[in-house]
Amino acid sequence: MKLSKKSIIISSIVFVLITILITAVAIIKINVNKPVNLLKALPDVDLQIKGFNYTEVGEANAKWEVKAETATYDKKENLAVFDRVQIKLTTSDSKVFVMSADKGRMFTDKKNIEIKDNVVIISDTGDKFSTDHLNYNDAEKKFYTDAPVTMENERMKITGVGLTLFMNTGELNLSSPVKAKIN
C-alpha cells in the first residue's frame, strides 16, 4: 500500500502538532508544581516586612505602637531597620503623641529605638514638635533628643535644644536655651 504525498505531509504535521502539545503540557505541569519562593533573600537580612506593625503595652497601661512602610530584621545584630516609621505613644494618663520620621531602627534585645530625618511629633492637644532625631530608651521609659527642637501651636512658637518625653507620665520637657514667640 502506497501512501500519497498529501497523506505523508498531513501525517507529519499531525505528528509535529502532537509532539508540541505534549511538550507544552509537560512544561506547564512542571511549572505549576514548582514551589514559589515568597520571601525575598536579601544579603545580611533575615527578614523583610512590608506594612510592619508592632504594639507593646507597658507599665500603668502606657502603650506604644510602631508602624513602618518597610522593616528589615537582622537577627545576628538584633536590629530592625525601618523606612517611613510612625510611633504612636499613649501614656498612662491617656495623653497621645504621634511621632513620624523617614528612617528608624530598633535594637530588639533592649527595645531601644532611634528615629531620624524629618522627625515630627504631634500631641493630642495640637502641639507640633520638629527635630532631626529622636531616641527611645526602654530602661528609662523616655524619648529624648539633644538636637534643636521647634514646638508650634496656634498660640506660640518655641525653639530650644533638647527634648525629653517620659512614656509613663507624659511629662514633656524642652531643654535650654529656649526662645518663645507668642502670637
Secondary structure, DSSP 8 states (H G I E B T S, - for coil): ----HHHHHHHHHHHHHHHHHHHHHHHHHHHHHS----S--BTTBSEEEEEEEEEEE-GGG-EEEEEEEEEEEETTTTEEEEEEEEEEEE-TT--EEEEEEEEEEEETTTTEEEEEEEEEEEETTS-EEEEEEEEEETTTTEEEEEEEEEEE-SSEEEEEEEEEEETTT--EEE-SS-EEEE-
